[in-house]
């Protein structure tokens, strides 16, 4: 079996800081899988767009892997809708790189639809298979954000459909995602392969140690939410749930913390209160933070909620281990890697039953899934888990045990099996 693989992660650098407009679970996915592919003896080249002139154009994150940052457009963060303007330039640069290094690849794996466009052009010329991993789909995002100014490229949905027909295989994380692609794009089920995400088992930290390290107060119950600051993450629904929680249990001392978003470098704030819209680098994040904080004031939960910016992937282990519950109020999730990471730390989750999240959270075993959009039931669930401490702890124990079956190496091995069917 040949062993030279090209991975395309055009719109986001897998090794960039988490919490930006485009950096999240996909970054972790590509980064961790690359490590596993490398350990299994494959040579991996990751091609991404250079967005920071201070970063090296070529890096070696592991023995058999390289990340190649391609100059295509301005070397700063560019909105995804504008990135389509540089697709051809990016593709040409990969062809030049391959020619100069006398490199040949046996397979291209594209992450996200923009990378799929690039992957299609590469595979047409090189005559090799293309595997797609969409991570999110335009139709699903459009459906859940119909009441917002949906700003995705107008050609995205049609392009995803064409890419699905062209590619040799599509990898998804859940049955829900597979079903959606089959129904929306009329794709054969045999082309679509379900492979769950992985998790690092070393994540767990002792609760007392973690709380002390983070400076959390012992008389306050803490909830944690983690993710990009984006309307799809449902933080507005969360504010309504927190309002109901105060009505249900007015004596409860609680604080909800949200990790995510890139804070300006000159920002010196490092407490659990004080980050507002102007503290964030991204215009879209600034707008969303201001919207959520404004809503929190109207609902009288401003003092119970804080944006605290991004944290490194390793630092998250302390947060997952220190708090009482993981809150996932998202309007849509294809799988929800955050839930799996939290589970490895023994943290139960409360989420809306949307997308493929039911395959990362097992109902009444590792967490609780609430009917979509029901903010009052979400609040009741949070309260019930705090009151019923034994049940909550049992969910956490179950979550930690179940997380052990998910590993990045298993995810990588499952994907390699698909490569073999394509005669790579």
C-alpha atoms as one frame of an Amber mdcrd trajectory, in Angstrom:
protein
   0.000   0.000   0.000   1.350   3.413  -0.977   2.005   5.842   1.811   2.185
   9.459   0.562  -0.910  11.402   1.563  -1.843  15.035   0.883  -4.255  16.649
   3.338  -5.932  19.924   2.366  -7.010  22.237   5.182  -7.285  25.446   3.188
  -9.313  27.832   5.323  -7.854  27.022   8.727  -4.375  26.111   9.920  -4.675
  22.906  12.014  -1.920  24.191  14.301  -3.420  27.639  14.929  -4.931  28.652
  18.276  -8.396  27.314  18.976 -11.365  29.631  19.384 -11.092  31.823  16.286
 -13.759  32.333  13.638 -12.630  29.188  11.807 -10.553  27.302  14.382 -12.258
  24.615  16.403 -12.965  20.905  16.338 -11.745  20.509  12.755  -8.300  21.797
  13.761  -8.072  19.234  16.544  -9.337  16.498  14.208  -6.756  17.138  11.477
  -3.921  17.656  13.954  -4.564  14.495  15.975  -5.246  12.273  12.968  -2.033
  13.441  11.329  -0.080  12.352  14.408  -1.721   8.922  14.267  -1.199   8.487
  10.517   2.468   9.399  11.003   2.917   6.864  13.819   1.393   4.222  11.560
   4.096   4.882   8.966   2.386   7.189   6.490   4.024  10.324   5.110   1.660
  13.245   5.447   1.808  16.706   3.882  -0.812  19.144   5.168  -1.430  22.111
   2.874  -2.983  25.192   4.465  -3.202  28.872   3.560  -0.547  31.077   5.145
  -2.390  33.624   7.275   0.435  34.745   9.555   3.838  35.880   8.183   5.506
  35.002  11.504   4.769  31.306  11.079   7.273  29.142   9.236   6.286  28.185
   5.697   7.233  24.579   6.401   7.070  22.813   9.747   7.491  19.224  10.917
   4.966  18.477  13.686   5.972  14.789  13.773   8.491  12.402  12.253   6.586
  11.645   9.037   4.468  14.768   8.685   4.869  18.300   7.375   2.633  21.322
   7.323   3.137  23.505   4.253   1.761  27.025   4.455   0.919  28.295   0.967
   0.956  31.989   0.029  -2.463  32.732  -1.423  -4.010  36.103  -0.670  -3.190
  38.395   2.261  -1.303  36.905   5.184  -3.980  37.557   7.733  -7.375  36.147
   8.655  -9.768  36.467   5.712 -13.516  35.844   5.874 -14.442  32.479   4.396
 -16.582  34.064   1.680 -13.531  35.981   0.433 -11.251  32.949   0.541 -12.910
  31.549  -2.563 -11.049  34.259  -4.536  -7.703  32.577  -3.828  -8.606  28.934
  -4.487  -6.993  28.809  -7.931  -3.789  30.471  -6.724  -3.583  28.081  -3.783
  -4.048  25.070  -6.085  -1.382  26.278  -8.523   1.060  26.705  -5.641   0.519
  23.078  -4.596   1.224  21.908  -8.144   4.440  23.985  -8.152   5.484  22.669
  -4.734   4.929  19.075  -5.837   6.913  19.637  -9.036   9.823  21.375  -7.312
  10.119  18.667  -4.665   9.490  15.900  -7.207   6.730  14.697  -4.941   3.899
  12.387  -5.905   0.862  11.631  -3.789  -1.340   8.565  -3.680  -4.406  10.122
  -2.094  -5.871  13.538  -1.293  -8.016  14.121   1.816  -9.930  17.409   1.822
 -11.412  18.939   4.954 -14.360  21.321   4.435 -15.954  22.250   1.117 -13.390
  24.891   0.122 -10.640  22.298   0.476 -12.835  19.940  -1.533 -12.740  22.320
  -4.508  -8.935  22.256  -4.355  -8.827  18.504  -3.857 -10.986  17.918  -6.934
  -8.573  19.882  -9.164  -5.542  18.085  -7.741  -7.068  14.644  -8.161  -8.239
  15.333 -11.701  -4.673  16.173 -12.720  -2.866  13.588 -10.618  -5.479  10.868
 -11.308  -5.667   9.744  -7.699  -8.609   9.215  -5.281 -10.226  12.022  -3.272
 -11.687  11.591   0.209 -13.932  14.319   1.605 -14.667  15.265   5.192 -17.144
  18.165   5.176 -17.279  18.708   8.981 -20.312  20.977   8.433 -22.761  21.223
   5.545 -24.144  24.438   4.074 -27.731  23.158   3.954 -27.727  22.215   7.621
 -26.190  25.522   8.666 -28.716  27.396   6.546 -31.591  25.473   8.136 -30.560
  26.207  11.735 -29.629  29.845  11.086 -32.638  30.753   8.962 -33.537  33.602
  11.313 -30.029  35.106  11.102 -28.191  36.810   8.277 -26.779  33.627   6.767
 -23.602  34.780   5.068 -22.163  31.595   3.571 -21.169  31.632  -0.089 -24.309
  31.252  -2.211 -22.677  28.466  -4.258 -21.656  26.380  -1.261 -24.593  23.956
  -1.218 -24.451  23.245  -4.954 -20.659  22.858  -4.787 -20.962  20.367  -1.919
 -23.409  18.354  -3.992 -21.024  18.256  -6.981 -18.065  17.345  -4.784 -20.047
  14.508  -3.195 -20.681  12.992  -6.611 -17.068  13.444  -7.761 -15.158  12.141
  -4.743 -14.327   8.506  -4.093 -15.375   8.437  -0.442 -16.958  10.683   2.180
 -16.150  10.344   5.871 -18.747  11.418   8.442 -18.907  11.202  12.223 -22.530
  10.161  12.682 -25.519   8.386  11.176 -27.327  11.724  11.148 -24.681  13.284
   8.904 -24.728  10.254   6.587 -28.517  10.375   6.316 -28.425  14.090   5.488
 -25.893  13.662   2.672 -27.810  10.728   1.180 -31.102  12.644   1.214 -29.843
  16.083   0.148 -27.278  15.022  -2.442 -28.725  11.690  -3.677 -25.435   9.908
  -2.940 -25.038   6.134  -2.684 -24.767   5.001   0.964 -21.798   2.814  -0.026
 -19.706   5.935  -0.651 -20.237   7.281   2.884 -18.300   5.887   5.855 -19.079
   6.609   9.509 -15.955   7.006  11.650 -16.347   8.575  15.124 -13.866  11.191
  16.303 -11.196  10.312  18.846 -10.039  11.676  22.164  -6.802  11.772  24.165
  -7.152   9.627  27.301  -4.542  11.632  29.272  -6.974  14.545  29.597  -8.252
  13.723  33.091  -7.154  15.855  36.081  -8.105  15.514  39.751 -11.088  17.750
  40.536  -9.663  19.360  43.693  -6.337  20.036  42.004  -8.029  21.476  38.935
 -10.329  23.803  40.912  -7.447  25.096  42.998  -5.271  25.700  39.951  -8.043
  27.664  38.217  -9.073  29.616  41.293 -12.681  28.435  41.302 -14.720  29.094
  44.428 -15.951  26.088  46.398 -19.377  27.561  47.160 -20.283  28.193  43.499
 -21.512  25.660  40.937 -19.789  26.131  37.593 -21.032  25.222  34.114 -18.698
  25.191  31.148 -19.429  25.700  27.462 -16.672  25.483  24.849 -16.649  26.507
  21.216 -16.450  29.189  18.571 -18.424  32.349  19.282 -21.029  31.956  16.583
 -24.871  32.043  16.457 -24.948  28.324  15.618 -23.538  27.603  19.100 -26.816
  28.726  20.693 -25.500  30.974  23.439 -28.662  33.068  23.181 -30.736  29.962
  23.984 -28.361  29.367  26.885 -29.068  32.817  28.345 -32.797  32.048  28.409
 -32.058  28.728  30.140 -29.976  30.485  32.788 -32.862  32.870  33.383 -35.213
  29.906  33.940 -32.646  28.294  36.242 -32.668  31.369  38.496 -36.462  31.235
  38.615 -36.489  27.513  39.393 -33.789  27.695  42.062 -33.305  31.301  43.268
 -30.980  30.205  46.093 -28.536  28.510  43.723 -25.086  30.074  43.422 -23.857
  29.320  39.911 -21.655  30.754  37.198 -21.544  29.789  33.523 -18.184  30.138
  31.776 -17.645  30.092  28.030 -14.254  29.209  26.561 -13.736  30.363  22.994
 -12.787  33.371  20.910  -9.429  34.984  20.282  -8.749  37.865  22.664  -6.647
  40.851  21.595  -2.990  40.458  22.472  -2.827  43.658  24.541  -5.735  42.541
  26.708  -4.518  42.037  30.291  -7.791  40.761  31.749  -7.533  37.277  33.176
 -10.513  36.958  35.460 -13.962  35.365  35.199 -15.705  38.663  34.537 -14.904
  41.552  32.285 -14.371  40.216  28.757 -16.686  42.053  26.418 -17.034  42.532
  22.690 -14.172  44.987  22.256 -11.766  42.521  23.919 -11.957  40.119  20.957
  -9.947  40.321  17.745 -12.636  39.245  15.300 -15.364  41.647  14.186 -17.907
  38.835  13.982 -16.990  37.585  17.454 -17.190  41.121  18.837 -20.694  41.460
  17.418 -21.849  38.114  18.797 -20.328  38.705  22.253 -22.063  42.083  22.489
 -25.366  40.501  21.419 -25.126  37.752  24.033 -24.042  40.076  26.857 -26.827
  42.508  25.996 -29.324  39.657  26.166 -27.857  38.449  29.464 -28.488  41.893
  30.970 -32.103  41.904  29.780 -32.643  38.454  31.272 -30.883  39.336  34.542
 -28.139  36.699  34.172 -25.255  39.028  33.299 -23.595  38.349  36.673 -23.950
  34.592  36.141 -22.155  34.339  32.808 -18.688  35.155  31.486 -16.727  34.955
  28.274 -13.168  34.040  29.288 -11.489  33.699  25.888  -9.632  30.727  24.432
  -7.493  28.190  26.252  -4.910  25.750  24.951  -6.089  22.240  24.239  -4.186
  20.902  27.245  -5.521  23.639  29.571  -9.036  22.496  28.711  -8.377  19.314
  30.688  -8.296  21.345  33.908 -11.532  23.145  33.051 -13.349  19.930  32.118
 -12.159  18.347  35.365 -12.987  21.298  37.623 -16.582  22.220  36.771 -19.896
  20.496  37.553 -21.434  20.206  34.092 -20.694  20.706  30.413 -23.351  22.798
  28.673 -23.802  22.377  24.906 -26.652  24.652  23.775 -25.736  24.379  20.066
 -28.378  24.590  17.379 -26.430  22.016  15.402 -23.427  19.716  15.878 -22.207
  17.069  13.435 -20.728  15.017  16.296 -19.419  17.333  19.056 -15.814  16.586
  19.881 -16.086  18.786  22.990 -18.561  16.329  24.547 -16.127  13.469  24.020
 -13.184  15.401  25.478 -15.247  16.373  28.526 -16.370  12.754  28.911 -12.736
  11.626  29.128 -12.494  13.871  32.202 -15.627  12.366  33.747 -17.777  15.404
  33.024 -21.456  14.797  32.150 -23.038  16.946  29.447 -26.384  18.614  28.820
 -27.177  19.278  25.174 -30.009  19.752  22.740 -30.787  16.666  20.695 -29.637
  18.050  17.350 -27.524  16.711  14.476 -25.208  13.858  15.378 -24.728  14.806
  19.002 -26.711  11.782  20.185 -23.774   9.656  19.042 -21.258  11.460  21.272
 -23.604  11.716  24.279 -25.492   8.583  25.316 -28.871   9.580  26.723 -29.223
   9.068  30.492 -25.867   7.275  30.527 -23.170   9.891  29.837 -25.385  12.984
  29.771 -28.829  14.333  29.080 -30.249  15.316  25.681 -32.996  17.926  25.790
 -35.647  18.447  23.067 -34.408  20.977  20.526 -34.896  24.605  21.552 -36.618
  23.924  24.886 -34.833  26.426  27.118 -37.052  25.721  30.137 -36.375  21.971
  30.013 -32.677  22.695  29.565 -32.775  24.728  32.799 -34.700  21.986  34.615
 -32.091  19.445  33.529 -29.208  21.582  34.781 -30.970  22.006  38.115 -31.886
  18.323  38.461 -28.308  17.220  37.861 -27.041  19.624  40.511 -29.625  18.422
  43.023 -29.206  14.727  42.222 -25.470  14.606  42.802 -25.230  10.793  42.833
 -26.884  10.514  39.424 -24.674  13.266  38.042 -21.547  11.546  39.352 -22.699
   8.239  37.846 -23.138   9.944  34.467 -19.598  11.279  34.793 -18.191   7.836
  35.631 -20.037   6.306  32.673 -18.834   9.095  30.405 -15.214   8.525  31.371
 -15.474   4.762  30.846 -17.165   5.150  27.462 -14.603   7.718  26.266 -11.889
   5.062  26.515 -13.216   3.284  23.415 -12.630   6.423  21.320  -9.015   7.011
  20.381  -7.357   8.896  17.538  -5.396   5.783  16.635  -8.640   3.808  16.207
 -10.060   6.642  14.099  -6.932   6.636  11.934  -6.960   2.846  11.495 -10.626
   2.933  10.462  -9.856   5.556   7.827  -6.864   3.587   6.518  -9.210   0.649
   5.894 -11.167   2.920   3.555  -7.963   3.865   1.731  -7.345   0.192   1.019
 -10.771  -0.205  -0.584  -9.844   2.644  -2.953  -6.689   0.733  -3.942  -4.433
   3.567  -2.831
